[in-house]
Amino acid sequence: LFGRLLAGAFAASVPVAQAAVTDIVSDGAATALSRVAAAAQLGVVVGPAVSAFVAALLGKTFGWPTELCVRGVFGGIGLVALSVLGISL
């Protein structure tokens, strides 16, 4: 339930980024918007691989169980997202 709450809260991040890009960039807005879309899709593709790598690294470094590592990675990502949200407000 909490995951769905976070997903709903951050679901509008790409349209907000696109609106900010169109406000900031006057010339070459199409290129800038394509870069925003590419970055969003890159996060979808690369994100799971990076989180698996970080979870394995935490498991080997600290000897934590896999379940705790996965939760730690998602918790860290959530804290980063909340800090970005706090900075942008």
N, C-alpha and C positions, 0 to 999 in steps of 0.2 A: 504494500500500500504506500509506504514511504517512497519507494522507487518510482511509482506512478506519479506521486505528487511532484517529485523532482523533475521527472520527464515533462510533465505539464508546465512546470514553471520555466523550464529552459527550452521548451519547444519553439518559442517565438524568437530565439536568438538569431537565427539566420535572416528572417525578414527585417529585424531591427538593424543588423549589420548591413544589409543591403540598403536600407533607408539612409543609414549614416554615410555610406559610401556615395550614394547619389547626392547627398547634401554637400559632402566635402569635395568630391571630384567634379569639376565642371567639364573638362575636356577628357575624353577617353573613358566615359562612364561604363561603356559596354565591356571594355577590357577589365576594369576594376570589378564590375559585378561578376564577370566570369571567374576572376581570382577568388572572390568570396565563395562562390559556389564550389570551386575546386577545393578550397580549404575545408569547407564543410564536408564534402564527400571523402576527402583524404582522412579526416578524423574518423569517419565511419569505417573506413577500410583498415587504417593503420592502428586505430585505438585498441581493438581487442588483442592484437599482436604485442603491442607495447605493454598493455596491462598484464598479459601472460608472462612476458619477460621480466617485468618488475616484480611480479608475485614470485616467480622462480628465484630471482635474485634475493628477495627478502627471505625466502625459505632457506636458501643455502647460507646466507650470511648470518641470520639470527637463529636458525633452527626452528622457525615457527611452522605450525601445521598449515597446509595449503588453504584451508577454509579461512583461517585468520589472515593470511596474506592477501587473498582475494578481497576480503572485506576491507583490509587496510588500503589497498590500491583504490577501490571505489570511494572509500572515505576521503582519501587524499585528493582524488579528482574532484569530489564534491566541494571540498574546502577551497581548492583553487578556483572553481567556478563561482563559488560564493564571494571570494575575495575580488574577482574580476567584476562581478555584479556590484559589489559595494563600491569599488573604485569608480565605476561608470555612472553611479547615481549622483 
